[in-house]
């Protein structure tokens, strides 16, 4: 949201801040808003109010003669965009104006954006949302110097029941307040209740979705207040100086405050795990609060249900695994959850933990276990992000060194599809130049095991080894030759 700063940089001759604009229009606009607020009762209050506010802001200190040439140029841009040149009807003009408004906002042409909004206010068909969002964006951009005007505009807009839900207006404003660190004000805004006028509208999927968002973000505001209080309490407990009675009293009050916000946030987050969509950020906070209130089983059920309802969402599996790990759950249960996750994200670092769990819970035959671990490691290392990360390479090297002749088919099964492209992908001159000694030695051993003695990578990498590592590699090659176990095809 960016709009009142739109006026800031270009409005007037050399004006660089919106504050300069308000020197002319600010007090008058302030009085104008107050007069509207007093004179218009609820029955008369409609979208015309927002039109009046924005029109007043834009047109003040701008003559018609100054405005007309600019608007003609704007219309020419609309025409060039492929719209009809007949501007006597709203239909062809409004889409072009909105496209022009979008361009002005994205390029921070604040003065031009204000002029477009002024033109949009003259078109009464389907423009309320554009007036709200475009006008608010201008004010949000320089909210510090226009906070009172911004609050007045939002308070007027959220009472409208025209083309948009008041909750959408409040949410936009709440995001701005949270960005400013004004959490308590954000909470007060979310307590607003609209007065329903006329017939009650039938809920739509869009309105239900907005209602859900509104409730969840209300929970997020309570969570933020809870977190701030929690951090304050932790600091307070570290302080030993001062009156002991006052200190104990403050801790007791803060504990009640903490519990109150935790309870309200939990209530707002309730049943989010069953809702269609991706709600990861809310679920994590929900679980954190449940753990704080020592409702561990409830937290587990939330994560389990969320995973079951969103089984294609990798984070749903990952969050459940992380929770089970924190709670020292049964290894077998953790293993199953982690396996499901790795199927969705074979490149995650948790693959290494899965390999460890498989080895610890060795219920499979040894050959099956080796094949599973090999497949996991090779799949992980197919991704470029792990090219210079030593742990998976070290784990693969250690595993291959343990294997004997009976395991050759298992190795060939995972290596054969990669034989043609892995050398140019992982065993290259750039690796020799950038890898540290430990990673380089590890990759040299793997190249020897998979590509054979005398491979190009190994011979070139020898030149970069220090004396100790060079001697170590020579011992490794001699040992492998004595074993006679060859994984590569001769």
Steps between C-alpha positions, in 0.01 A plus 500: 500500500658810385263787408526844672870515444396482139418866531818561690772487242335675207217716627556868430826651389779297651300373800687205650274400789129472550538732795544788254173408333321493833612854577247600236235229519556331837303728738220550251471130435503433874208739552322357198519145636377609840209688345402194299531285808258726691251578226453159343307243701528126435209483260655758268847353520608330176788482257449865406680592822826334393458662159461838666805451721734395222362758256551775755856387567587483133326806360602754762776727372458365146327709238288341227720656234802330656323168534337473155817464286632233732176304484494524121847348496380225733207426271741480210695237692177309553427521129849379415443203729232385259185648652233697313559869454140581587525620860139597535415171674646345813550150363812562287644766730497325839722200407749736338503732799556210735785373285646849502457525878683170545788627287522826699504314832763251392727775369439730800357778287301632792361819345383315190341229712301759693375648175391158377315435826323833452386386157392162633276670756294643214416149380242340732500151353716244679758751621451498879772244563748687281423826681544331837821315416656768283416784738608306807825405330583867457438571866681189626816602319551797729298377794715652773422859402143417399401250768195702609373543145564133437303399808210726398490353152514140627228568757276636224578220256440214742146625560413467133308195383535543127726288283738373764491342842601730786731225625714542191547869581592423861744224404685733263526760775602241760789386280616859483473544878689176566772611261525819709523293821165632626366163612255625763339735245474214253311295758258785566427529131421130477242529778285719274151366433309617195132595520306295245266708289217363289472134408773271621711377208541129435860399578716416201821298480691827477329652804554180702867502405532864607323424829745217565797721416368772728463262794843346447675835477319606814655195661837605360467841664422334834797269443725802439387663824552169681852469361589856597372440854690171519826666399439780752437246778822317419693825536313583821592166655867570431484823700566449870532859620204712616212440743435122525126551558461726196706258297280205603184703434618596152579138419155388616324766291708418195430130541124571492545729199702229329241229561218727388654574160606137454143384563352753257750415230432128541128563467555698178722226354263218594416260214739669255653156443184379324463799266575469130813691401853557626497630857852402611584826676184487712536131582856550626388780734199295611723208592749728677221637720361155573845384606535810717173416677621138536233358268749273327248239385278772351801639315579154360142452384500841328813414305382149418162621373669779301731241341208268421296782343798642309704195411643667188639787705860410597498739794208316658718186522809694604325684784362172635844338490668795672237486775544126549873550517460768769274268698737201466236293323540135407770450235272290284232771496755768416642281226165463323426874511848587376480248216177658380663842510813397310286351223370851442833681555792266417746791516443600863782470752269284710590218261811455715285453810285252311808299411599493867149392605496223241830367629379521863170327418647229282195275463576439130752252367843658479492506120164682495627752754811572294291553187268742680782707647693506173194615309431775754856634491532492123162670461604771743832562328329535163418854614760772445444657844699215659797504265726664759333369817720234654266293728302315227819435301673368810204277584494359145875441504484324840217276381670402174823418682310251719348311209633179358462302180147387589390863499626581151153455339348747748763759415468442126124550518535858628824584318415382148241775432752758618818368344473722194431831670625496858873531409438826307268617777691419819856400408624813324792742501283762674461261795877467520536878509228573756466199731689482827741212561251281689230523232755456223639181655146370550409560135829349383420181690151486348642563154741211554217272618257595223727589206800279572872554562674758285182699431557852365352676801713309748824553309436874466390540864822340629686816405293701748543271802733575784761242591297334774186458289701380202654225712152415633360466147785273395428272796129499413566402137738222607245368749219493241718315253575235760126457571424445134150651528419693183175695463574655162470319170835424341 
